[in-house]
Amino acid sequence: MRPALWSLAALLLLGGCVSDAAPQYSLIGDEKGVFRSANAGRPIPPDQIKGMDESQLQATFGAPVLDRKDAASRVLRYQSDACVLFVYVSASRATFADAYDLQMRQLAVDQCAGSVAAQKRRVA
């Protein structure tokens, strides 16, 4: 009778591990970011960022928080009180920009860029 009890207990334990419920998180979720800034500035469209050289980027956004170099390209990270702006640079020109709120949910680039520009850090 003992082996039957062990089998029944194992079946009950394993049955509790299986769930048909969807996970409560997603690494590629479609949840929109939330933009709340104390100094939002004027939106800067992505088309205006694309093509900027490094001196124009620095004049517009200040010093990047992060400057990552990968072979011939770079990723510059800027941050404001509301968002994180990534600017991808190749051949010394901005080629693309991405924006996320502080929980890394995607935002509109123009709002974030305006906020970063309004709050830019001065380079000494």
ABEGO torsion letter per residue (X at the ends): XAAAAAAAAAAAAAAAABBABBBABBAABABBBBBBBABAEBBBBAAAABGBBAAAAAAAAEBBABBBBBEABBBBBBBBAABBBBBBBBGGBBABBBBBBAAGBBBBAAAAAAAAAAABBBBX
